[in-house]
Amino acid sequence: MSEISETEIKAMTKEQNYIRGYKDGKSDVLDKIRAEIKEWYWQADKQALAKDPCVVDAMVDLFIRTIVKYKAESEE
């Protein structure tokens, strides 16, 4: 995409900035999160997930921690 001034960036909504960044190829962090979550899912015991809600809670907690980890990295 073409270069954009800081003023133009500030005038855009968060959604517009996100879409612009995604189109510019800045989606690599989303790809990392997706890959990590997929890996955990495929390693999970599917029968345990079906029988025990605590296992599901633990998986969701892992997913959330992954997102928080990458968010913290992007803010540094």
N, C-alpha and C positions, 0 to 999 in steps of 0.2 A: 504494500500500500504506500501511498505518498506520505511524505513527511508532514507533520502537523505541529502547529505552534503550541506552546504551553497554555496560552490563553484559550485556544480552541479546545484543548484537552479539558481544562477546568470548566468550560461551558457545557461539556457533554455530561449526560447522566451516567451513573455507575454502570447501568446496563449497556449503554452505548460504548463506554470504555471497554467493558468486558468483551463485547462482540468484536470490537476493533482489534483488541489484543488477540483474541482467538483466531481471527482471520489472518493476523500477522504471524501466526505460528507459535504463539506464546502459550500453547496448551500442554506443553510437556509435563507440567506438574500434575495436571489432571490425568494424563496417561500413566504417570508413576503411581498415583493413588489408585487408579483403576486396576493396574497390574498387581499391586500389593493386596488389595481386597480380593481379587480373583484367586490369587494364590492361597490366601487363608481359607476361602470358601471351598476350594477343591481339596484342601488338606483336612477339612472338618469332617467329623463323623456325622454323616447325614441322619443316621438312626437316632443318635443322641440329640441332634437338633430337633427332630420331630417329637421326641418324648419329653424333653426337659427344657422348660422355658428359661432356666438359668443359663443354659448353654447358649441359647439365642441371645440373651442379654450380654453375655461375655463376648460374643461375636460382634454385636453392635458396638460395644465399648471399644473393641479393637479398631473397628472402622472409624469411630469418632476420633480416637487417639491418632490414627494415621492422618486424618484430615487436619487435626490441630498441629501435628508435627510439621506437615508441609506448609501450613499457613504461617507458622512461626518462622520457618526457614525463609519464606518469601518476604517477610517483614523486616528481616535483618539487613 
